[in-house]
Amino acid sequence: MLRALTLVCGLLALPAHSETTSLTIAQDRYEAGAAVSFNGPSVTDLFMAGNVVSVTAPVGGSAHLAGRRVSVNAAVAGDLFAVGYSVTVTAPVSGDASVSGYELSLGPVTGNLRAAGSEVLVAAVGGYALITGTDIALQGVIAGDAVLVADGIIFGPEAKVTGALTIYAEDPASIKVPETVAPAARVKIEQRKQYTEGEWSKEMPMQVPVWRVVTGFLIGVLISGLIAAMVIAIAPQAVQNWRTLALAHPGRAIWSGFLVTSALAGSGFVLMLTLVGVILLPVMLILTVLAIFAGYALGSYVLGVGVWLGVGRTLPEGIPGKFLLACLGAFLAGLAWLVPIAGWFFVLGLTMLGIGTLAAFALPSGWLLRREAVQP
């Protein structure tokens, strides 16, 4: 659903005229305009945004659609992400479907279905189904578990839920589930106010494994260490000077970093006031992002060195040892993010420390920190 919502942001930025723009990169197709229609040739992934969006040719991969009225009348071999006031899907979706809107009419989905709307009509679903709406009409078979959150539910003659059926309604007594849909032993009807993530998340395989989060964190630490090691290998004396200055005057470096970041970010608003300056605005934004990234990387390395020296150890001479110190700093900085509020300010100060130190060597002498006062 996040991808579909991202397309909405792009839709809001579309020009208010009928011109259609399109772009093809490799086997992917991008289209935007007031009324856009995809009718071929074959593509892998399809991205479309507009007032009226229609798909009339098969999509070999996933389809990402956003518009006021969205219709899918050709098969989608991958996943479907769609958002709009009205979303109509008449062709089969071989992957998962994540759909949001006011009026939803959904054809057969081979994978899992996640749908949110006011009036929702659902055909067959090969996996599980999570559906929220004011009125839901189930016309086909749901092969897995189903969670329905609605005020009113209509079960068609072919409706059936093979797995567990959980319903959340304002008036549970008004919901009647025929035995042909699911036997009473597999049906649970609760008050709508009890619909919380904790009630159904254990039944729906949507959790992110802990090992994946930990692995991603450790990979980030290693990447940060490798970047620091490459910079040290290329410019060892410069990195030594940065480290020495940051450890000698951390408070002044943080204050200098704050001033430099404020100047970079604030210059964007000033440039917007001039016609010529608007052209330079993207450059200033890129410089700001690069400064923050470089400041965080240097601040993490300085943190690792500071902790290492603080416990009475001597600084290693070779690059492998300094790589480990950079990883140590990145690891500690990553853990700091987990601390509410205080962790954010700590990482912010660490980033300002790095930016202020780099600025001391990039700007003319004496503007911020006095780098001559520190012996390399």
N, C-alpha and C positions, 0 to 999 in steps of 0.2 A: 504493500500500500504506500510505502514511503516513496517509491519511484513514481507512482501515479500522482501523488501530491506534489512532487517536484515538477512534474509536467504542468500542473496548474499554475505554478509560479511563472513558468515560461508563457503560458497562455495569457496571463494578465499583462505581459509585456509586449504582446503582439500589436502591430500597427492597426489602426482602425480603418483599413481599406480592404478591398477584395483580392489584393495581390497574394499569390501563393509562392512561397519560397520552398526550395527543396535542396537536399544535399545527399549525395551517396558517398559513403566511405567504405571501401572494401565491399562487403556484402550487406551492409547496414544502410537503411534508408531513413532520412529525416525530412519531415514535411510540416509546414506551419502556414496558417492563413485563415481567412474568414470561413471558407468551405474547402475542405481538403478530402480527397478520395484516393485511395490506393487501389489500383487495378492491375498491378504488375509493372515490370517483370518480377520474377521471384527474388526474394531477399531473405537474409537470415533473421536479423532483428529489425523491427519497424518502430519508429518513434513519430507520433503525430499529435499536433495540438491545433485547435481552431474552434470556431463556433459550431460548425457541423463537420463531424469526422466520420468517415465511412471506410470500411475495408471490404473490398469485393474480390480480392485475389488472395490465394493462399500465402501464409507467412511461414517460412521454413523454421524460424526460431521463435523468439518472444515478441509480443506486441505491447507497446507502451502508449496508451491513448488518453487524451484529455480534451474535453469540449463540452458545449452545452448539450448537444445531442450526439451520441456516439453509437454507431451500429457496426457490428461485425458479422458479415454475411459470407465469410470464407474461413476455411479451417486455419487454426493456429497450432503449429506443431509444438511450440514451446509453452511458456507461461503467458498469461494475459494479465496486464495491469491497466485498469480503466477507471476513469472518474469523470462524472458529468451529471447534469440534471437528469437526463434520460440516457440509459445505457441498455442497448438491445443486442443480445448475442444469439444468433440463430444457428451458427455453424459450430462444430465441435472444437473444444480446446483440449489438446492432448496433455498439457502440463497442468499446473496449478492456476487458479484464477483468483485475483484479488480485485474486487470491484466495489466502488462507492458512488452513490448518487441518490436522487429522489425516487425515480421510477427505474426499477431494474427488472429486466426480463432476460433470464440466462438459460442458454441451451446446455447440452451435455458437457460435463467437465470430467476428464479422465482422472485428474489428480485431485488435490484438495481445493475446497472453495472457502473463501473468506469474503463475505458480502455485507455491506452496511447501507441501508436506505430506508425509505418510508414505505413504498409499495414494492415488494420483492417477490418475483415469481422464479421458481427454481425447477429445472428439469433434473436429469440424472447427474449424480456425483460419484466418481469412482473411489474417492478417498473419504476424508472426514469433511464436515461442513460446519462452519461457524457463521451464523446469519443473525443479524440484528435488524429490526425494522418495526414499523407500526403494524403493518399487515403483511403476513408471509403466506404464500401459496406454494405448497410442495406438490409437484406433479409427477415426479419420477422416483427412482430408487437412489438412496444414499447408501453406498456400500460400507462406509465406516461409521464412526460415531458422529452424532449431530448435536449441536448446541444451538437452540433457537431462542432468541430474545425478542418478544413481540407482544402486542396487545391482542391481536387476533391471528389465528392460524387456520388455514384451509388445507385439508388433505384431499388431493385428487384421487380418482379411482386406481391409479397406478402407483400411488405414493407408498413408499416402504423405507424403513430404516433398518439396516442389517445389524448395526452396532447398537451402542447405548444411546438413548434419546433423552436429552435434558432440555427442559423448557422453563424459561423464566417469563412470567406474565404478571400483569397488574392484578388480575383476578384468576388465580389458579383453578378455581372451581368451574370457570367458564370454558376451560380447555378440555376437550374430549379427544382422546387418541384412539382410533379404531384398532382392534386387534390385528387387522390386516396390515397396519402400518408398523406396529411393534407391540409385542406382548407386554402386559403390565409389569412383568418382572424386569424389563429393560427400560422402563420409562420412569423418569423423575420430573415432577412438576413443582417448581418453587416460586416464591414471591420474587418479583422483578428486582426489588431492592437488595436481594441477596446475591444478585449477579455481580460477582467480583472476580478478579483474576484468580484468586486462590481457590475458587470453587471448581474451575474447569481447566486450569493450566496443567494439572497433572495428567488429565486425560488427552490433551491436545499436544502433539509432539512439536512444540514451538520454542522450547528452551534452548539457549545457547550453552553447549557443554562447557564446564569449568576449565577443562584442559585446553580448550580452544582459546579462551580468554588468557590463560596463563602463557600459552605458547606465543600468542600475539604480543603479549607484554615483553617476553624475553627476546623475541625477534627485534622489537623496537629498541631494546637495550643494546643488542649486538650491533644493529645498524648505526646507532649513535656512537658506539665505541669505534666502529670501523671508520666513520667519517672523521672523528677526532684523530685517529691514527694516521689517516691519509694526510690530513693537514699538518700534523707533526712531522711526518716524513718529508713533506714538500718544503715546509718553512719552520724548522725546529727552533731557530733563534727567535723568530717572531712570536711563536706560541709561548716560549719561555718568558719573553718580555710581557706578554699579555697576562700570563699566570702570576708573575711576580707583582705586577701593578695591581691586579685585582685583589690579591691576598694582602697587599700592603695597605690599600685604601678601599675596603669593601663598601663602606658607607658613602663615600664620595662617588664611587663608581656607580652605585645604585641611583643616586641622585642625578648624576650625569646621564645615565641611561633613560631616566624618566624625562629629562629635558629634551633629549634627542628624539625619543619616540613621540613626545608631544609635538615637537616641531615637524616631524615627518607626517604624522597623521593630520595635524592642524593645517598644514600647507595645502592639503587637498581641498579644504573648504575655501581657502583663499584663492586657489587657482580656479575654482568654479566661478568666481566673480569676474574673471577676465575671459575674453573670447579665445585668445591664444593659449592661456593657461589650461583650458579644458583639454587640449591635446596632450599636455604633460601630466594630467591627472592619473592616467593608468600607470605611468612610469613611477609616480610617487607612491601609488598603492603597492606596486611590486617591490619597490625599495623598502617600504615599511614591513611587508611580509618577510622579505629576505633578512632584514635587520632583526626581526623577532626570532626567526629560525636560527640565525647565527648566534644571537645573544643567548638563546636557550642552550645551544650546543656548547658554547664556551663556558657558560655558567655551570652546566652539569660537570664539565671536566674540572673546573676550578673547585667545585664542591667535592669531587672525588679526591683531588690532591689535598685539599684542606683537611678532610677527614683523615686521610692517610698520614699526613704530617702531624695532625693533632693527637694521634695515638702513639707518637714517638718513633715512627718508622722513617727511614730515609727514602728519598725519591729515587725510583729506579732509573737507570741510564738508558736502557734500550726501549725501542718502540713497543715490543710486546707488553712490558710492564706498564707503560703509559696507556696502552690500549685497555688494560685491565682497570686502571684507575678511571678512565673515561666511562667504562661500563659500570663501575661502582657508583660514580656520580649520577649516571643516567638511571640506574636502579633506585637510588635513594630519591631522586627527583620524581620518579614514577610513583614510588610509595607515598610521597608527600601529597600527590593528587588525591589520594584516598581519604585524607583528613579533611572534614568539612570546613569551609571558610578559611581556617588557618592555613591549610595546605595550598589553597589558591593563592593567598598572599605570599606564601613562601616561594612558590614557583614563579610568581610575578617578580618578586625581588631578585630571584636568581637570573631571570631573563634580563632585567634591567641592569644587573651587574655585568653581564656579558656585553650588552649593547654599549654601556658607558665605557667599558674598557676598550672595546674596538674603536669607539668614536675618539678616544684620547689619542689614538695613533693615526686615525684617518683625518682628523681636523688639524688645523694649524696649532703649533705648540702654545700652551697657555690658555686655550679657549675653555677647556674643561679640566681634566686631571693634568698635573704637571709630570709628564712621563720622564723628564730628565732627572727628576729627583730619585728615581728608583734605579738601582744598579741591576743590570741584567745578570 
